[in-house]
Amino acid sequence: MSGSIRIGRANRLAGALPWLYLLPVVLPLIVWVYEPLGEAAWLSFFEWDMLPDTAKRFVGWANYRNLLALPKLWKAVGNTVIYMLGLLPFSVVIPFAIAIYTQDLPARFRNIYRVLIFVPMIVAPVVAAAVWRWLLDPAHGLVNRLLIGAGFEPVRFLTDPHVAIWTIIFITGWKLIGFATLIAAAANAAINPSLIEAAKLDGAGPWAIIRRVRLPLLSSTAMLLVTMSLLLGAQWSFAYINALTEGGPLGATINIYYLLWDFGFSSGAVGWSASSAVLLFVAFALLAMGLIRLSDRLSFHDD
Amino acid sequence: MMISVLIGRVLPRGVLGHGVMLVLSFLSLFPLYWMVVSSLRPANAMFETSLWPSAATWANYRYTLNAIPVAQMLVNTLVVATAVTLVQLCTAVLGAFAFTRWRFRGQGLAYALVALTWLVPLQVVMIPNFLLVADLGLLDSVTALILPHFASALAVLMTTQAMRSFPRELIDAALVDGAGNWRLLWQVIVPNLRGTLASLAILIFISTWNEYFWPLLLSRTPENTMIQIGIQMFMTQEGNQWGPLMAASTMASMPILALYVVLQRQVIQSFMKSGLR
């Protein structure tokens, strides 16, 4: 009798044991990620300015309705798409082109280049922002000094509304391109050489080999880079927007992440910030699901 | 493409390959070189374009050290990055052990809960997190910079992956020897995961060192913030003091760049293993 009770208790303890080990992981994630997500959804139905002594006023769907009627939101959404697509040349297209083009360099040199082109990846975003701000300064920056020296007009890289967003994309891409090249080169080097040999024996020229053999085999890595860059690119740009343009000039560089920040901490409009956060989360999750499904369908394995 | 084909007839392909890589290397490094050079130029020669200052000086560094508490900020950053790295490694080891040692009810749910955290952008949860820190009375404190980083999906998932490939026979042998779960984990499994844990440590340390968003949200006074936000504050206040700004940027980058010089290969490998995050 007492024996069976002890076994029962031991079993129950054993059932709790995995959760005991998981607690230090799950608890912080609930406290700092999932509970706040729910709280953001809750706050999105209220009007509140975040001051502790003012009351929250329930407004139903009004925040969402007002938000969707706001031109600034659609401007930010449009810019977010530009950020996502504008980053693709830096995170996918150029890296794969370089990786394939330089695959025959001797290993010794490849290792040196690897070490050099990776460096921007570990530079802090604020440092990158500060350095590029100096290089691109309209009056005294080195880039404009060279442009003027070559007979061109100086470019106001961060204050010209037509140029600023591309400057931010360029800086975001600058930090990424070397690392993306390393990922592309690793995937390219992992292609089984016998497949290339077989294609050569079949009479395929260099272009045919790239198009028919290499690119299909690289598609899953490319898709991974596309997914990462579409999902996270606009987030990566946040630091540069905040440090360099604060969304300006005239909202030209504002994206949806910066808009949330602006609502929440500059305007103090918690309800607006929370409702746009909920919309962003839903859009982000749908996009992620779509991309993951697409990459499952597209990826190609050489086994 | 036509152009490169034409040039390719004249120049051997290898030369062009080197050319491409040299251009990319130059673009990667030159801005940092310019940062260091500018930080050493005296104020009256800031707009020189020579590749090395005609008269190098530490004046910008002295100015920056007087203007903002750089040393305190660097210490804060070091404390936060070290604490976050250690805590995240521990929680990852514990969580990964739970995922690989047992099959239990709710396991799939728990795993999904961890794996899906990256779907929640920081900007979405920033207000509730800010309010929570305010309720705890921890606004503008170094503690609050560490708190939300006790566990990370990346660390748990990478450690779980590594533990899955840990040889079953070694676990069974240890269990036969009468080792409990705790001893099995820390004395048998963890010592064999040194490689994975080391690359994780590098990854967590560097990304915490460079972190921007969370300290930006919380920090109010220079003494209580991390170096990146220090530069941000400095840039806002004295935007066009290029020399001191470059000196501050150089000081903020040196620890990580020094780490990179010593551990290049491991740093690159850690980042490659983790994908792009």
Interface residues (C-beta under 8 A of the other chain):
Chain A: G15 L17 P18 W19 L20 Y21 L22 P24 V25 V26 L27 P28 L29 I30 V31 W32 V33 Y34 E35 P36 L37 E39 A40 L43 M50 P52 S91 I98 Y101 T102 D104 L105 F109 Y113 R114 V115 L116 I117 F118 V119 P120 M121 I122 V123 A124 P125 V126 V127 A128 A129 A130 V131 W132 R133 W134 L135 D137 H140 L142 R145 W174 L176 I177 G178 F179 A180 T181 L182 I183 A186 L224 L225 M228 S229 L232 Q235 F238 A239 N242 A243 Y257 L260 W261 G264 F265 V270 S273 A274 A277 V278 L280 F281 F284 A285 A288
Chain B: R13 G14 L16 G17 H18 V20 M21 L24 S25 L27 S28 L29 P31 L32 W34 M35 S38 M46 F47 T49 C90 T91 A92 L94 G95 F97 A98 F99 R101 W102 F104 R105 G106 Q107 A110 L113 V114 T117 L119 V120 P121 L122 Q123 V124 V125 M126 I127 P128 N129 L131 L132 A134 L147 P148 F150 A151 A153 V156 N181 I206 W209 N210 Y212 F213 L216 L217 Q228 I229 I231 Q232 M235 N240 W242 L245 M246 A248 S249 A252 S253 I256 L257 Y260 Q264 V267 I268 F271 M272 G275 L276 R277
